[in-house]
Amino acid sequence: MHEGQIAAQAAPGARIARAGVIVPLVLIVSLFFLWGVANSLNDILIKQFKKAFELSDL
């Protein structure tokens, strides 16, 4: 046997996830990451917007 046959026999269909699951998983993980970034910047941006648009704390 040569290397190609050994590699094919070592993992006959051993996958981490199905092909249809990868895209939604990456989308959900990236959306949660972006949500966290936006949430952490919220306090900083509110102060900057108040300064830029001359808003008060009514």
MMTF fields as JSON, N, C-alpha, C and O atoms, coordinates in Angstrom:
{
  "mmtfVersion": "1.0.0",
  "mmtfProducer": "UNKNOWN",
  "numBonds": 231,
  "numAtoms": 232,
  "numGroups": 58,
  "numChains": 1,
  "numModels": 1,
  "chainsPerModel": [1],
  "groupsPerChain": [58],
  "chainIdList": ["A"],
  "bondAtomList": [4, 2, 8, 6, 12, 10, 16, 14, 20, 18, 24, 22, 28, 26, 32, 30, 36, 34, 40, 38, 44, 42, 48, 46, 52, 50, 56, 54, 60, 58, 64, 62, 68, 66, 72, 70, 76, 74, 80, 78, 84, 82, 88, 86, 92, 90, 96, 94, 100, 98, 104, 102, 108, 106, 112, 110, 116, 114, 120, 118, 124, 122, 128, 126, 132, 130, 136, 134, 140, 138, 144, 142, 148, 146, 152, 150, 156, 154, 160, 158, 164, 162, 168, 166, 172, 170, 176, 174, 180, 178, 184, 182, 188, 186, 192, 190, 196, 194, 200, 198, 204, 202, 208, 206, 212, 210, 216, 214, 220, 218, 224, 222, 228, 226],
  "bondOrderList": [1, 1, 1, 1, 1, 1, 1, 1, 1, 1, 1, 1, 1, 1, 1, 1, 1, 1, 1, 1, 1, 1, 1, 1, 1, 1, 1, 1, 1, 1, 1, 1, 1, 1, 1, 1, 1, 1, 1, 1, 1, 1, 1, 1, 1, 1, 1, 1, 1, 1, 1, 1, 1, 1, 1, 1, 1],
  "groupList": [{"groupName": "MET", "atomNameList": ["N", "CA", "C", "O"], "elementList": ["N", "C", "C", "O"], "formalChargeList": [0, 0, 0, 0], "bondAtomList": [1, 0, 2, 1, 3, 2], "bondOrderList": [1, 1, 2], "singleLetterCode": "M", "chemCompType": "L-PEPTIDE LINKING"}, {"groupName": "HIS", "atomNameList": ["N", "CA", "C", "O"], "elementList": ["N", "C", "C", "O"], "formalChargeList": [0, 0, 0, 0], "bondAtomList": [1, 0, 2, 1, 3, 2], "bondOrderList": [1, 1, 2], "singleLetterCode": "H", "chemCompType": "L-PEPTIDE LINKING"}, {"groupName": "GLU", "atomNameList": ["N", "CA", "C", "O"], "elementList": ["N", "C", "C", "O"], "formalChargeList": [0, 0, 0, 0], "bondAtomList": [1, 0, 2, 1, 3, 2], "bondOrderList": [1, 1, 2], "singleLetterCode": "E", "chemCompType": "L-PEPTIDE LINKING"}, {"groupName": "GLY", "atomNameList": ["N", "CA", "C", "O"], "elementList": ["N", "C", "C", "O"], "formalChargeList": [0, 0, 0, 0], "bondAtomList": [1, 0, 2, 1, 3, 2], "bondOrderList": [1, 1, 2], "singleLetterCode": "G", "chemCompType": "PEPTIDE LINKING"}, {"groupName": "GLN", "atomNameList": ["N", "CA", "C", "O"], "elementList": ["N", "C", "C", "O"], "formalChargeList": [0, 0, 0, 0], "bondAtomList": [1, 0, 2, 1, 3, 2], "bondOrderList": [1, 1, 2], "singleLetterCode": "Q", "chemCompType": "L-PEPTIDE LINKING"}, {"groupName": "ILE", "atomNameList": ["N", "CA", "C", "O"], "elementList": ["N", "C", "C", "O"], "formalChargeList": [0, 0, 0, 0], "bondAtomList": [1, 0, 2, 1, 3, 2], "bondOrderList": [1, 1, 2], "singleLetterCode": "I", "chemCompType": "L-PEPTIDE LINKING"}, {"groupName": "ALA", "atomNameList": ["N", "CA", "C", "O"], "elementList": ["N", "C", "C", "O"], "formalChargeList": [0, 0, 0, 0], "bondAtomList": [1, 0, 2, 1, 3, 2], "bondOrderList": [1, 1, 2], "singleLetterCode": "A", "chemCompType": "L-PEPTIDE LINKING"}, {"groupName": "PRO", "atomNameList": ["N", "CA", "C", "O"], "elementList": ["N", "C", "C", "O"], "formalChargeList": [0, 0, 0, 0], "bondAtomList": [1, 0, 2, 1, 3, 2], "bondOrderList": [1, 1, 2], "singleLetterCode": "P", "chemCompType": "L-PEPTIDE LINKING"}, {"groupName": "ARG", "atomNameList": ["N", "CA", "C", "O"], "elementList": ["N", "C", "C", "O"], "formalChargeList": [0, 0, 0, 0], "bondAtomList": [1, 0, 2, 1, 3, 2], "bondOrderList": [1, 1, 2], "singleLetterCode": "R", "chemCompType": "L-PEPTIDE LINKING"}, {"groupName": "VAL", "atomNameList": ["N", "CA", "C", "O"], "elementList": ["N", "C", "C", "O"], "formalChargeList": [0, 0, 0, 0], "bondAtomList": [1, 0, 2, 1, 3, 2], "bondOrderList": [1, 1, 2], "singleLetterCode": "V", "chemCompType": "L-PEPTIDE LINKING"}, {"groupName": "LEU", "atomNameList": ["N", "CA", "C", "O"], "elementList": ["N", "C", "C", "O"], "formalChargeList": [0, 0, 0, 0], "bondAtomList": [1, 0, 2, 1, 3, 2], "bondOrderList": [1, 1, 2], "singleLetterCode": "L", "chemCompType": "L-PEPTIDE LINKING"}, {"groupName": "SER", "atomNameList": ["N", "CA", "C", "O"], "elementList": ["N", "C", "C", "O"], "formalChargeList": [0, 0, 0, 0], "bondAtomList": [1, 0, 2, 1, 3, 2], "bondOrderList": [1, 1, 2], "singleLetterCode": "S", "chemCompType": "L-PEPTIDE LINKING"}, {"groupName": "PHE", "atomNameList": ["N", "CA", "C", "O"], "elementList": ["N", "C", "C", "O"], "formalChargeList": [0, 0, 0, 0], "bondAtomList": [1, 0, 2, 1, 3, 2], "bondOrderList": [1, 1, 2], "singleLetterCode": "F", "chemCompType": "L-PEPTIDE LINKING"}, {"groupName": "TRP", "atomNameList": ["N", "CA", "C", "O"], "elementList": ["N", "C", "C", "O"], "formalChargeList": [0, 0, 0, 0], "bondAtomList": [1, 0, 2, 1, 3, 2], "bondOrderList": [1, 1, 2], "singleLetterCode": "W", "chemCompType": "L-PEPTIDE LINKING"}, {"groupName": "ASN", "atomNameList": ["N", "CA", "C", "O"], "elementList": ["N", "C", "C", "O"], "formalChargeList": [0, 0, 0, 0], "bondAtomList": [1, 0, 2, 1, 3, 2], "bondOrderList": [1, 1, 2], "singleLetterCode": "N", "chemCompType": "L-PEPTIDE LINKING"}, {"groupName": "ASP", "atomNameList": ["N", "CA", "C", "O"], "elementList": ["N", "C", "C", "O"], "formalChargeList": [0, 0, 0, 0], "bondAtomList": [1, 0, 2, 1, 3, 2], "bondOrderList": [1, 1, 2], "singleLetterCode": "D", "chemCompType": "L-PEPTIDE LINKING"}, {"groupName": "LYS", "atomNameList": ["N", "CA", "C", "O"], "elementList": ["N", "C", "C", "O"], "formalChargeList": [0, 0, 0, 0], "bondAtomList": [1, 0, 2, 1, 3, 2], "bondOrderList": [1, 1, 2], "singleLetterCode": "K", "chemCompType": "L-PEPTIDE LINKING"}],
  "groupTypeList": [0, 1, 2, 3, 4, 5, 6, 6, 4, 6, 6, 7, 3, 6, 8, 5, 6, 8, 6, 3, 9, 5, 9, 7, 10, 9, 10, 5, 9, 11, 10, 12, 12, 10, 13, 3, 9, 6, 14, 11, 10, 14, 15, 5, 10, 5, 16, 4, 12, 16, 16, 6, 12, 2, 10, 11, 15, 10],
  "groupIdList": [1, 2, 3, 4, 5, 6, 7, 8, 9, 10, 11, 12, 13, 14, 15, 16, 17, 18, 19, 20, 21, 22, 23, 24, 25, 26, 27, 28, 29, 30, 31, 32, 33, 34, 35, 36, 37, 38, 39, 40, 41, 42, 43, 44, 45, 46, 47, 48, 49, 50, 51, 52, 53, 54, 55, 56, 57, 58],
  "secStructList": [7, 7, 2, 2, 2, 2, 2, 2, 2, 2, 7, 1, 1, 7, 7, 1, 1, 7, 2, 2, 2, 2, 2, 2, 2, 2, 2, 2, 2, 2, 2, 2, 2, 2, 2, 2, 2, 2, 2, 2, 2, 2, 2, 2, 2, 2, 2, 2, 2, 2, 2, 2, 2, 6, 7, 7, 7, 7],
  "xCoordList": [0.828, 0.0, 0.872, 1.949, 0.408, 1.136, 0.382, -0.67, 0.907, 0.401, -1.054, -1.789, -1.489, -2.866, -3.874, -4.934, -3.554, -4.469, -4.494, -5.552, -3.372, -3.324, -4.129, -4.882, -3.977, -4.713, -6.208, -6.998, -6.61, -8.027, -8.599, -9.768, -7.802, -8.291, -8.279, -9.022, -7.457, -7.327, -8.59, -8.971, -9.232, -10.414, -11.509, -11.69, -12.237, -13.279, -14.577, -15.543, -14.6, -15.818, -15.835, -16.898, -14.676, -14.617, -14.552, -13.493, -15.675, -15.741, -16.128, -16.803, -15.695, -16.043, -17.507, -18.234, -17.941, -19.33, -19.767, -18.946, -21.071, -21.604, -21.409, -21.247, -21.426, -21.16, -22.223, -21.893, -23.464, -24.533, -24.566, -25.366, -23.723, -23.741, -22.67, -22.795, -21.64, -20.498, -20.895, -20.561, -21.592, -21.94, -22.836, -22.527, -23.931, -24.738, -23.973, -24.176, -23.108, -22.327, -21.375, -21.274, -20.684, -19.781, -20.565, -20.104, -21.727, -22.558, -23.015, -22.947, -23.47, -23.94, -22.789, -22.939, -21.644, -20.49, -20.025, -19.727, -19.959, -19.508, -20.527, -20.134, -21.817, -22.824, -22.747, -22.883, -22.532, -22.366, -21.102, -21.097, -20.043, -18.819, -19.076, -18.673, -19.745, -20.048, -20.987, -20.86, -21.925, -22.838, -22.043, -22.303, -21.099, -20.265, -19.398, -19.235, -18.843, -18.036, -18.902, -18.495, -20.083, -20.977, -21.412, -21.533, -21.645, -22.065, -20.941, -21.207, -19.722, -18.612, -18.298, -17.782, -18.598, -18.363, -19.514, -19.398, -20.612, -21.825, -21.591, -21.988, -20.963, -20.75, -19.852, -20.091, -18.833, -17.915, -18.63, -18.468, -19.42, -20.088, -21.166, -21.361, -21.87, -22.898, -22.28, -22.827, -21.149, -20.467, -20.025, -20.172, -19.489, -19.02, -20.176, -20.056, -21.288, -22.452, -23.056, -23.519, -23.05, -23.553, -22.712, -23.239, -21.403, -20.517, -20.714, -20.814, -20.768, -20.834, -22.158, -22.175, -23.26, -24.574, -25.138, -26.299, -24.302, -24.679, -25.991, -26.924, -26.055, -27.247, -27.111, -25.999, -28.234, -28.218, -28.783, -29.257, -28.728, -29.181, -30.636, -31.041, -31.401, -32.783, -33.22, -34.355],
  "yCoordList": [-1.189, 0.0, 1.252, 1.272, 2.26, 3.525, 4.485, 4.132, 5.684, 6.614, 7.012, 7.169, 7.178, 7.584, 6.56, 6.923, 5.298, 4.26, 4.18, 3.94, 4.37, 4.314, 5.46, 5.258, 6.661, 7.82, 7.629, 8.015, 7.037, 6.83, 5.773, 5.852, 4.8, 3.753, 4.183, 3.625, 5.156, 5.561, 6.263, 6.097, 7.035, 7.784, 7.664, 8.58, 6.56, 6.39, 7.109, 6.468, 8.415, 9.158, 9.745, 10.101, 9.852, 10.453, 11.966, 12.522, 12.622, 14.075, 14.664, 14.025, 15.882, 16.576, 16.988, 16.799, 17.553, 17.991, 17.748, 17.645, 17.661, 17.493, 18.773, 19.849, 18.658, 19.8, 20.892, 22.073, 20.541, 21.531, 22.258, 23.179, 21.876, 22.475, 23.555, 24.424, 23.513, 24.415, 25.876, 26.728, 26.177, 27.572, 28.189, 29.286, 27.545, 28.149, 28.3, 29.276, 27.359, 27.446, 28.636, 29.378, 28.821, 29.964, 31.264, 32.232, 31.311, 32.512, 32.853, 34.015, 31.879, 32.123, 32.557, 33.49, 31.889, 32.252, 33.668, 34.436, 34.023, 35.376, 36.427, 37.529, 36.127, 37.088, 37.307, 38.44, 36.25, 36.418, 37.229, 38.042, 37.011, 37.792, 39.268, 40.127, 39.567, 40.959, 41.592, 42.779, 40.823, 41.305, 41.679, 42.712, 40.857, 41.148, 42.385, 43.184, 42.546, 43.735, 44.986, 45.985, 44.944, 46.103, 46.414, 47.581, 45.388, 45.584, 46.21, 47.05, 45.823, 46.378, 47.815, 48.591, 48.178, 49.545, 50.488, 51.694, 49.963, 50.749, 51.947, 53.061, 51.752, 52.844, 53.927, 55.117, 53.523, 54.485, 55.292, 56.51, 54.608, 55.294, 56.256, 57.308, 55.925, 56.819, 58.144, 59.204, 58.099, 59.33, 60.146, 61.368, 59.476, 60.184, 60.79, 61.903, 60.073, 60.613, 61.798, 62.756, 61.731, 62.871, 64.115, 65.22, 63.922, 65.047, 65.568, 66.775, 64.656, 65.048, 65.728, 66.689, 65.237, 65.78, 66.702, 67.108, 67.029, 67.928, 67.495, 68.289, 66.241, 65.689, 65.819, 65.848, 65.896, 65.983, 64.693, 63.817, 64.587, 63.378, 63.453, 62.625, 64.355, 64.565, 63.466, 63.47],
  "zCoordList": [0.0, 0.0, 0.0, 0.596, -0.654, -0.586, 0.33, 0.864, 0.514, 1.525, 1.303, 2.278, 0.082, -0.209, 0.278, 0.788, 0.125, 0.579, 2.097, 2.678, 2.744, 4.206, 4.803, 5.756, 4.251, 4.765, 4.566, 5.428, 3.442, 3.183, 4.124, 4.501, 4.502, 5.378, 6.841, 7.649, 7.196, 8.594, 9.093, 10.252, 8.24, 8.672, 7.621, 6.818, 7.61, 6.59, 6.97, 7.385, 6.832, 7.144, 8.541, 9.049, 9.17, 10.504, 10.349, 10.059, 10.541, 10.434, 11.772, 12.579, 11.995, 13.234, 13.196, 14.171, 12.069, 11.917, 10.481, 9.569, 10.304, 8.956, 8.161, 8.736, 6.864, 5.991, 6.147, 6.039, 6.392, 6.501, 7.825, 7.995, 8.772, 10.099, 10.253, 11.116, 9.444, 9.608, 9.393, 10.217, 8.315, 7.997, 9.068, 9.532, 9.487, 10.556, 11.87, 12.593, 12.18, 13.41, 13.376, 14.353, 12.267, 12.13, 12.182, 12.788, 11.569, 11.586, 13.0, 13.402, 13.75, 15.116, 16.02, 16.809, 15.91, 16.742, 16.43, 17.344, 15.143, 14.792, 15.216, 15.6, 15.161, 15.613, 17.118, 17.58, 17.89, 19.334, 19.643, 20.568, 18.877, 19.076, 18.798, 19.582, 17.685, 17.354, 18.364, 18.664, 18.893, 19.923, 21.185, 21.802, 21.553, 22.716, 22.518, 23.44, 21.322, 21.031, 21.103, 21.696, 20.51, 20.54, 21.967, 22.34, 22.754, 24.142, 24.97, 25.83, 24.729, 25.501, 25.08, 25.884, 23.84, 23.372, 23.687, 23.47, 24.189, 24.403, 25.32, 24.976, 26.467, 27.412, 26.828, 27.037, 26.104, 25.495, 24.414, 24.33, 23.59, 22.489, 22.972, 22.362, 24.048, 24.57, 24.989, 24.685, 25.683, 26.091, 24.879, 24.863, 23.874, 22.684, 21.893, 21.38, 21.789, 21.082, 21.829, 21.211, 23.154, 23.93, 23.67, 23.544, 23.592, 23.315, 21.883, 21.663, 20.928, 19.532, 19.178, 18.408, 19.734, 19.386, 20.458, 20.395, 21.448, 22.543, 23.205, 23.318, 23.639, 24.291, 25.795, 26.323, 26.483, 27.935, 28.536, 27.812, 29.862, 30.556, 31.016, 31.832, 30.558, 31.005, 31.894, 32.369]
}
